[in-house]
Each structure stands twice: as C-alpha cells, then as structure tokens.
Amino acid sequence: MVFDLDGTLADTGADLLAAANACFRAMGHGDLLRHPDDALIAFHGGRAMLKAGLARAGVEDEALVDAQFPRLLEAYAAAIDTHTVMYPGAVQALERLRAAGIAVTMLTNKPEGLAEALCARLGIRHHFAALVGADSLPVRKPEPAAYAAAVTRAGGTVGRSVIVGDTETDLKAGRAVGAPVILVAFGPEGPGIARLAPDALLHHFDDLPALVDRLLDGRAAGQASVTAVPEAETISIDSPDPTAP
C-alpha cells in the first residue's frame, strides 16, 4: 500500500498555514491565510501558500516567494505538530495492514526530513517500510520513478500496489504506473474529490480493507486479498506495470 501523508493520513493544514502566516507577519502583512478556509491551498504546497497570501496583499513577486520558501520551511519545522492530527481510523488501518503482512510505504511531496520528523512525532514512522519525499530523488510524485522507488524500497513491486491519496497529484502518480487509485473523501477537498474519478473513494479508514478487496474483486485467481498478503508484498493486482523503470 502506498500512502500520501498530508491530507490523506494526517490533517496538517493548520500547521502549514501557520508557517506561511509567520512569513507574512515577518514581512509586515499580518496573517493572510486562514484555517480552515484556506486548507486546500495549504495542501498544494509552501509556494502555493506564499503566492496566495501575497496575492491578497497585492504582491506578485516570484523572487520573493523563492526567498521566503526556506523561511516557511524553518517556521514549519519549528512547530510541525502543534495542531496536526491523524484522521480518524488512520492509525488503526496502518496497524491492520501491517498485521496482515502488507508492506506499507509513503510517497509524499513534503521534503523527506520534514516527513520523517512529522511521522516520528505522530508515532507512525514504524508502520512504513520506506518513505520517499519531495527531495529524496531527482524527481518527485507524480513521476513514475518516484512511485517505483517508494514501492521497491518497501520490498514490493509496482505492478502489485495500490495508492491512497487526496489530490490530483496522487491520482496522476497511480495512473502513471497503472496502479489503482483510492482518494479520500475526508481530506481538504472533501467529497468533491470525486470529480477526479478515482478507482474508489474512501470515506473512513475503517472501510479501507473492504474497499481494497472490492477493487481487486474479479482479478485473476490466486491474487491475494487485504487479509492475506505475504510479508514485504504490496496489495496485489493482476496487470503488469508497463512504465516502471
């Protein structure tokens, strides 16, 4: 199983917006972004937050955004889990997957160091056999090589994987390698994420095992279900991956 982090497993929006607002205050603008109204902007990344906030102040300056981005990361690192919480049932779902012998990996566009730090603070890092962040490789999600690295580092194969995410980037990552895509309906976009037409919508993590089994229903005989997958293998699908390196 391949998981995104922000907006999928954890609601990080308030802490992300707080980091951006710290930059705006330092520039003399005050808080320009609000939680929860601007949560969707937060999950599009640091530069998106800086651009959106500065636009509200009547400023359009790419060089300023570039200059402020490292400061945003510093502010975020200093208060990375002040308001962040795991979504209901997420921890239990990870525990159930591991107990079933399913390899779990993370593919996030958060910088690797920040992702590692947040997972450690949330007490979930041990659930993941691997973690690939935005700067782990020369490429990032949704590039196929990033997806392949997240899966193979966890001991799995791309052609036997499923991705769970919350954005179009996650959808594109799965589509690029032919993997089924589950998007959460409780993330920043809510049920409106259905507009992207993923293979399935997840409304609560309690539903994940049955949802994955349903995705795999009718596949070739001998393919494993969520309750019986050999250790170090990801959820099984029957079609080969034509694009993985």
Secondary structure, DSSP 8 states (H G I E B T S, - for coil): -EE--BTTTEE-HHHHHHHHHHHHHHTT------TTTTHHHHTT-HHHHHHHHHHHTT---HHHHHHHHHHHHHHHHHTTTSS-EE-TTHHHHHHHHHHTTB--EEE-SS-HHHHHHHHHHHT-GGG-SEEE-TTSSSS-TTSHHHHHHHHHTTT--GGG--EEESSHHHHHHHHHHT--EEEESSSTTGGGGGGG--SEEES-GGGHHHHHHHHHTT--TT---TT---TTB----SS--SS--
